[in-house]
Amino acid sequence: MSQSKSGANDFALMDALAKGAEEVRAQSARLKKSIQALQDWFGNLEGAVQAAVEVPKTDDHPAASVILAMPLRKLYVSLKGDTSLTNATDASLRLKIAVIEAAPKLLALQQEHQRKLIDRLAGANARFDEFAEQIGLTIEEGE
């Protein structure tokens, strides 16, 4: 029994789709592992602070907010304008892509927030030193 040309094309298409699905699953699993590793890395980052990055819509993903939440030190993502948060490792593939895009921005925000905190702390210490001098209070340096 011979197979029609259309039947052979259908088989080739089904085979291509099955191989494509296998590749999607493999890439998806790798992306999830990458996001978990990124989440763990941010979670162990000394001096990390809560931060959020807005990621504009692209062909690869919808507009989203990516948040490093404290004190849990987990990455969360939500569609822009949505108040519900999803752990980044459990998000849809398109939102996971947004998380990857946001990662460098989140790291830069960590440095920016830390710098601002250092400046505020230094300012508070300088104001205290002025006040302490006015009232004759001396404090030993060191811990």
N, C-alpha and C positions, 0 to 999 in steps of 0.2 A: 504494500500500500504506500503510495507516495504522498508526501505532504505538500500542500499547496504553497505557493510562494508567500502568500499572506500568512499562513500558519508558521512558516519558517521565520518570517519577520517578527511575528508575535512572540515566538520563542526567544529570539535574540533580544527583543525589547524587555521581556520578562527577566532574562538573565542579566541584562544591563541594570535594570532596576534593583534586582536582588544584590548585585555587587555594589551598587551605589548606596543602598540601605546599609550594607555592612560597613562601608567607609564612613557614612554618617554616624553610625553607632561608635566606631573606633575614634573618630575625631571628637565626638561628643564626650566620650569617656575621658579622653585626654584633657579636654577643656575643663571638665569637672575636677579632675585631679589637680590641674594647674591652679584653679580658683581655690581649692582647698589648701594647697601649698601657700598661695598668696595670703589667704586668710590667716593661716598659722604664722606666717612671717610677720604680718601686721600685728597679730596678737602678741608676739614676742618682742616687738619693737619698743625699746626703752623710750619713755617720754611720749608715747603715743597719746593723742587726744581725739575726741570725737570729731568727725569731719564729714561733710557731705559734698559731693561733686555732682553737678548737673551735666548730663551728657546729651547733646543735641541729637535729634533723629538723623539717621543715615540710612542708606539702602540696606545696611547690615543689621540695624537694630532700631527700635522705637526710642523716642526721647525718654530718658530715665533719670532717676536720682540714685546714686550709689553712696552708701553711708557706711562709715566705719563706726560702729556703735560701741560705746563704753558703758559699763565696765566689762561687758561680755567679750569685747575685742573680736567681734565678728563682722563680716561684711554682709550688708543687706542691700537689696535693690528694690525699686518700685517704679512703676510707670509714672512718668511726669504727671503731677496732679492727683495721683492716687495716694491715699494715706496708709494703705496696707503695705507692710514690708515682707519680703521673702528672703530667706537666707540665700546668699548668692550661689551656693552650691546646689540649691534646689530650684533655682530660677529656670525659666524657659531658655532655650538655646540663644535666642536673640538678645535676651537680657544678660546672659552670661557674656556675650560678646561686648555689651556695653560696660560690664564690670572690668573686662580686660582693658578697654579703652580708658577707663577712669583711673586705673591703678597709678600711673605716673602722676596724675593730678592730685590724687590722694596723698601720695608721698610728699609732693611739693607743699601741700597744705599742712602736713605734719610739721615740716620745717618752719613754715611761716607762723603757725600757731605757737610753736616752741619759742621762736625768736620774740614774738610779741609778749609771751609770758615772761621770758627772761627780762625784757625791757620793763614790764610792769613791776616785777619783783625788785629789780635794781632801783626803780623809782621809789618804791615803797621803802626800801632800805635807806635810801638817801634822805627821804623825808623823816624817817625815824631818827637817823643820825643827827639831823638838824635839831629835832625836838629834844633828843637825849642830851645834846650839848647845852641847850637852853635850860634844862632842869638839872644839869650836873650829873646825869646818869652815865656810868661807864659800863661797858660790856666787854668781857674778855673775848678776844678773837678766837676762832677755832670752833670745834664742836662742843 
